[in-house]
């Protein structure tokens, strides 16, 4: 068996996996808060090559080391900040630094940079299809008035004015809906990226001091995906060419092996 079969077949599998990662990045280029992935490959099972004589196999001469198989080592997540897009949507929020919004899901608390929220039928602030947004007191945030305002710490309030007629004085009520819970983590390498941009981890949360937020919150805006389409297109073309080249050479190896098994074997 030729060593090239190992090199080429493993190379094709690795490039195929890389194309899956790249295509997933490109699909999510318009997903708010999405963080791009990058696959890193490595070689597997290094072996030492020796030179020996035709008849005398003793005292071999070491030549070099070789790696027969290329494999995907791991996929890294790029957590760099994306640019902001002003939406003027009252339920849209963006983080201006490190940190994550906290979502109450069926599987437990999860974290996200996607601040494109909405409200459910009961008036709770939610990340669609996943769960309710948590406040700093670890309770879902319920909003029953759309005329609310949000400050840079994520504190949500609404001012309600009543009265003010001829026979009554104007009364002002400030209703407090809570503050968006934003947490951070010490080691981003230990964060586990789940489907749909949600993140889980066993690490302890870094919670800011009372009255402060882990990152400034920008209201009526969302953080865009940090996917660089030019870079992804370049990586995709490079990976496709490597895959095609490996497939063509592998076909040549197969023809050579077939030739040696049929024609040369018959002569012997």
C-alpha positions in Angstrom: 0.0 0.0 0.0 1.4 3.4 -1.0 1.8 6.0 1.7 0.2 8.5 -0.7 -3.2 6.8 -0.1 -3.0 7.9 3.6 -1.9 11.4 2.8 -4.4 12.1 0.0 -7.5 10.4 1.6 -6.9 12.2 5.0 -6.3 15.4 3.1 -9.6 15.1 1.3 -11.5 14.4 4.6 -9.8 17.4 6.3 -10.6 19.8 3.5 -14.2 18.6 3.4 -14.5 19.4 7.1 -12.9 22.8 6.6 -15.4 23.5 3.8 -18.3 22.7 6.2 -16.9 25.2 8.7 -16.4 27.9 6.1 -19.9 27.4 4.6 -21.4 27.6 8.1 -19.7 31.0 8.6 -20.9 32.3 5.2 -24.5 31.2 5.9 -24.5 33.1 9.2 -23.0 36.3 7.8 -26.3 38.2 8.5 -26.9 36.5 11.9 -26.8 39.1 14.7 -23.9 38.4 17.2 -22.6 35.4 15.3 -18.9 34.6 16.0 -17.0 32.9 13.1 -15.3 29.5 13.4 -11.8 28.5 12.1 -10.7 24.9 11.8 -7.1 24.1 12.5 -5.5 20.9 11.1 -2.5 18.9 12.2 -0.6 15.8 11.3 -1.0 12.4 13.0 1.4 9.6 13.8 4.9 10.8 13.0 7.2 8.0 11.9 11.0 7.8 11.3 12.3 6.9 7.9 15.5 4.7 7.7 17.8 3.7 4.9 18.9 0.0 4.9 20.9 -2.2 2.5 19.3 -4.6 0.1 20.6 -7.7 2.0 22.2 -6.3 5.2 19.4 -4.7 7.3 21.7 -3.9 10.2 22.9 -0.4 11.1 20.1 1.6 9.4 20.7 5.2 8.6 17.9 7.6 9.9 16.7 10.0 7.1 13.8 12.0 8.4 10.4 11.9 10.1 7.2 11.7 8.1 3.5 12.1 8.9 1.1 9.9 7.1 -2.2 11.4 8.0 -3.6 15.0 8.1 -6.5 15.5 10.5 -8.7 18.3 11.9 -7.3 19.2 15.3 -10.0 21.5 16.6 -12.2 24.4 15.7 -11.6 27.8 17.3 -14.2 30.5 17.7 -13.2 34.1 16.9 -14.8 36.2 19.7 -13.7 39.6 18.3 -16.4 42.3 18.3 -18.5 42.8 15.2 -19.7 46.2 14.0 -22.9 47.8 15.1 -26.0 48.2 13.0 -28.6 50.8 14.0 -32.0 49.3 13.7 -34.2 51.6 15.8 -36.0 48.5 17.1 -37.0 49.0 20.7 -36.2 45.4 21.5 -32.7 45.4 19.9 -29.6 45.6 22.1 -25.8 45.4 21.4 -22.8 44.9 23.7 -20.0 47.4 23.3 -17.3 45.1 24.8 -16.7 41.7 26.3 -19.7 39.9 27.8 -22.8 38.0 27.0 -26.6 38.3 27.5 -28.1 35.6 29.7 -31.0 33.5 28.4 -33.2 31.2 30.4 -33.6 28.0 28.3 -35.1 24.6 28.9 -31.5 23.2 29.2 -30.5 25.9 31.7 -28.9 29.2 31.5 -27.2 30.0 28.2 -25.3 33.0 26.9 -25.4 34.9 23.6 -24.1 38.0 21.8 -27.3 38.1 19.8 -29.4 41.0 21.2 -32.2 40.9 18.6 -34.9 40.2 21.2 -38.7 40.4 21.1 -41.6 39.9 23.6 -43.8 36.8 23.9 -47.5 36.7 24.5 -47.1 37.3 28.2 -44.9 40.3 27.6 -41.6 38.7 28.6 -38.4 39.8 26.7 -37.2 36.7 24.8 -34.7 35.5 22.3 -37.0 34.0 19.7 -37.3 30.2 19.9 -34.8 29.8 22.8 -35.9 31.4 26.0 -36.5 34.5 28.1 -33.9 37.2 28.8 -32.7 37.4 32.4 -32.2 40.5 34.6 -29.5 41.0 37.1 -31.8 39.5 39.8 -31.9 36.3 37.7 -35.6 36.8 36.8 -37.2 37.1 33.3 -37.8 40.7 32.3 -41.5 41.5 31.7 -42.4 44.6 29.7 -46.0 45.8 29.5 -45.4 49.2 28.0 -43.6 50.0 24.8 -42.7 53.5 25.8 -39.7 52.4 27.8 -36.2 53.7 27.8 -32.8 51.9 28.3 -29.7 53.5 29.7 -26.1 52.4 29.0 -26.1 49.9 31.9 -29.1 48.1 30.4 -31.6 49.5 33.0 -35.1 49.5 31.6 -37.7 52.0 32.9 -40.8 53.6 31.7 -42.4 56.9 32.8 -46.1 56.9 33.0 -48.0 60.2 33.3 -51.7 60.3 34.4 -54.2 62.9 35.4 -53.4 66.5 34.6 -57.0 67.5 33.9 -58.9 70.5 35.1 -59.8 68.8 38.4 -56.7 66.8 39.0 -53.0 67.2 39.2 -50.6 65.4 36.8 -49.0 62.4 38.4 -45.8 60.7 37.2 -45.0 57.1 37.9 -41.6 55.6 37.0 -41.9 51.9 36.5 -38.7 49.7 36.8 -38.5 46.6 34.6 -35.1 45.6 35.7 -31.5 45.6 34.3 -30.3 43.3 31.6 -27.9 40.7 33.0 -24.5 40.7 31.3 -21.8 38.4 32.4 -18.3 37.6 31.2 -15.8 34.6 31.6 -12.1 34.3 32.4 -11.2 31.7 29.7 -13.0 31.9 26.4 -11.3 28.6 25.3 -13.6 26.8 27.8 -16.7 28.2 26.2 -18.8 25.7 24.3 -20.5 27.0 21.2 -23.9 25.4 20.7 -26.3 25.5 17.8 -27.9 28.9 16.9 -25.1 30.9 18.5 -25.9 30.0 22.1 -22.9 29.4 24.4 -22.6 27.2 27.5 -19.8 26.7 30.0 -19.1 25.3 33.4 -17.0 28.3 34.4 -18.0 30.7 37.1 -19.5 33.9 35.8 -17.7 37.2 36.2 -20.5 39.5 37.4 -19.9 43.3 37.4 -20.3 45.2 40.6 -23.7 46.6 41.4 -24.5 49.7 39.3 -22.1 48.7 36.6 -22.4 46.6 33.4 -19.8 44.2 32.1 -20.0 46.1 28.8 -21.8 49.3 27.7 -25.2 48.4 26.2 -26.3 50.1 23.0 -30.0 50.3 22.7 -31.9 50.1 19.3 -28.9 48.5 17.6 -27.5 45.0 17.1 -24.0 43.6 16.8 -23.4 42.2 13.3 -21.6 39.0 12.6 -17.8 39.2 12.6 -17.5 37.0 9.5 -15.2 38.5 6.9 -16.7 37.4 3.6 -13.5 38.1 1.6 -11.5 36.0 3.9 -14.0 33.2 3.9 -14.3 33.2 0.0 -10.5 33.0 -0.2 -10.3 30.2 2.3 -13.1 28.4 0.4 -11.4 28.5 -2.9 -8.1 27.4 -1.5 -9.7 24.5 0.3 -11.7 23.5 -2.8 -8.6 23.4 -5.0 -6.7 21.3 -2.4 -9.6 18.9 -2.3 -9.8 18.6 -6.1 -6.0 18.2 -6.4 -6.0 15.4 -3.8 -8.9 13.6 -5.5 -7.2 13.7 -8.9 -3.9 12.4 -7.5 -5.7 9.7 -5.5 -7.3 8.6 -8.8 -3.9 8.2 -10.3 -2.7 6.2 -7.3 -5.7 3.9 -7.8 -4.9 3.4 -11.5 -1.2 2.6 -10.6 -2.3 0.1 -8.0 -4.7 -1.5 -10.4 -2.0 -1.7 -13.0 0.5 -3.3 -10.6 -2.1 -5.9 -9.4 -3.2 -6.9 -12.9 -0.5 -6.4 -15.6 2.7 -6.6 -13.5 1.3 -9.4 -11.3 0.5 -11.4 -14.4 4.0 -11.1 -15.8 5.5 -12.3 -12.6 
